[in-house]
Amino acid sequence: MKFTGKAIKYGDNVDTDVIIPARYLNTIDKKELASHCMEDIDKTFKDKVEAGDIMVAGNNFGCGSSREHAPIAIKESGISLVIARNFARIFYRNAINIGLAIVECDEAVDGISEGDKVEADLDNGVIYNRTTGKRFQTQPFPPFIQKIIANGGLVESIKNGEIV
């Protein structure tokens, strides 16, 4: 699994109410959710995000409620990967369930700035900042998680009780 995009960076404790404000939870339309992603923390997000971009954040990303709307909004906005120091556990599981690639890497968070061009090879656990030339090592995804993300989520990955 390889990703390339420009970094869009946030700090610590970005909660699900900031990722997708509760006032928009009356829809299940993924494009509608994406159009409001991050708007309470970054009014420019929807205008600057491009398909394939990589979100970078600090500690406790996705804290707050357990709603799946948050990772759906991020994925549908065009973000291909989220790199953070650590994730709220429910957000982490919801992200994988809906097929959003996420990875924890302190060094990458410290070594990537807003707008840097980033490449990630999650099969081998390598994150590379093309802007600065810095390389970071993280844990590769286990094969079954790679399959879930590649298939677009858990539901799309199950066939006859097995992950395909």
N, C-alpha and C positions, 0 to 999 in steps of 0.2 A: 504494500500500500504506500503510494508515494503522493505527496502533496506539494504544491508550489503556489505561493501567493504573497501578497504584501501583508505585513503585520498591522493589526489594529489592536492597540494595547489599552488595558484597563488595570486598575489597582486591586486592592484586597476587598473581600466581602461584597462582591457583586451578587446581589440576591435575585431570586426569580421575579420579584416584583419590579425590579429595575430592568431585567432582561425583557420581560413582557408584562407591562402594567395590568393589574387586575381589571381595569375598566374595559379591556379588550378580550376578556375571557368568555364572552358570550358568543364567540364564533369558533368554528372548527376549520375555517378556511385557512389553509397554510400560508397562502400569499398575503392574506389580510394580516395574519399574525406577524409575518416577516416585515410588513410595511411599518410596523410599530416597534420592532425590535430595538432595544437600547435607547429609545427616544427620551426617557426620563434622565438618562445619564449622559447622553451624547446626541444632541439634535442633528448632527451631521452624519451619523452612522449610515442611514439609509441612502444618502447621496454618495458616500465614499466607498461603501462596500462593493466589491466586485466578485463575481464567481471565482471560487478558489482561494479567496483570502483566508488568512490564518489569524484567529483571535488569540491574544496572549494576555494573561491575567495573573494576579497574585494569589494570595491565600484564600481558601474557602469560597471558591467560585461556585455559584449556583446554590448558595445557602437560601434558606427560606422554605417555602412550601414545596410539596412534592409534585407539583403539576408538570406534566409532560409538555405543556405549551412552550416552556422556556427553551429546551433544546430543539424543539420543532421550529420555533421562530428563528433561532440562530442558523440552523441548517438551511431552512428555506430562504434566508436572506442571502445566501451564497457562501457563507463560511464553510470551509472544507475540514478544518481542524481547529480545536481549541487546545492550547498549551497553557497550563497553569501550574503554580506551585503545588496546589492540591484542590480537590473538588469536594463539595458536600456529597456525601455518599449516595443519597437518593438521586441527586442530579447526575452523578457519574453513571449509575445504573440506567436511568431514564435515557441518557444520551446514547449509550450503547443500544438500548432497546429500540430506539428510533433510527439508528444507523449514523449517528454523529460521532466522528472520530475525536477522541480526547486523550491527552497524555499529560502526565505530571513530570516536570523537569525544572528544578530550581535554577540551574545554571542557564538554561535557555531563557527563562523569564528575565534573569538579570542581564543576559547578553543580547537581547533583542529589543530594539526601540521601535516606536511608532513609525510606520512607513518602510521599515527594512524589508528586503526581499528574503523570504524564508523558504527553504526546502526541507521536507521531512520524509524519511524512509522508515516507516514504522515496522516494516518486516525485519529490519536490522537494528532498530532503535537509535537512529541517527537523525539529528536535527542540525541543519546547516544554515547559518546566516550568510547569504550571498553578498550582502552589503558590506559586512565587516570581515568576512572570511573565517569567522569563529565556528567551531564544530562542537556539538554537545551530544553526549551519550545518554540515552534513556532506555528503559526496558521495552523490548519489542512486544507487540501484542501477541498473546497466545493465538495459535491458528484458528481456534473456534471463534474468538472475538473478531479476528480478521474477516472470517466468513460472514459473520453477522453484519458487520459494517459494510463490507463489499456488496452484500445482498440488499442493503437499504434498511436493515432493521431486523429485529427478532422475528416478528410475525412473518415477514417475507422469507426468512431463512429456514423455517420449519417445514419439513416434508416427511410425512409418515413418522412423526415423533423424533426425527433426527435433524440436526443442523446440516444443511446441504451447502 
